[in-house]
Amino acid sequence: RKGFIYGDRGVGKTSLAQTAAFQHQASGMDPVVISCDANTSFFNIIQSIARTILANPLDGSNTSTRKIKIGVPSILSVEEEKKSDDGKVPSVTDINSAVLLLKHLSSGYSKSTLVVIDEFDLLKKEEDKINVANILKQVGDQRINIQFIFCGIGKSLDDLLGAHASCHRYIQEI
């Protein structure tokens, strides 16, 4: 399930969300906590979740190379080169790439991953709200093992999310 906690400023929405997330996060891992601001987009949220889970907050990439050379000099030799990249977050450009990334991330982080999205009311573009509604539907439909708690100032869920008809069945309002 997904939870939306909404209400007036200063009533404890963030505290409630974080308390619930830390109590219910599985496997001794911390929940993922993301905060929105006036410049946050849906794609920023997904990339921030990925960077947090991959413990790569700056989205840098460390590449290491290992070479092995086996053989007798001047007669026969075999050389093998392996390169590894330790977690550059792929670009998220549409709902399908977001779903694939979340599916991949949820399989390796913990048995049940909790993500808190705070200050959700600052997400202003209608397109971003539609994408959030779509990802919530896809997380439910595809049984991706991530639970979301959204916090924001508002008087109703529609104030925060808008009206996406099929995603409301996946949401619990508080």
Secondary structure, DSSP 4 states (H G I P E B T S, - for coil): -EEEEEESTTSSHHHHHHHHHHHH--TTPPPEEEE--TT--HHHHHHHHHHHHTT-TT----EEEEEEEEEETTTEEEEEEEEEE--PPPP--SHHHHHHHHHHHHHHH-SSEEEEEESGGG---HHHHHHHHHHHHHHHHTT-SEEEEEEEE-SSHHHHH---TTTGGGEEE-
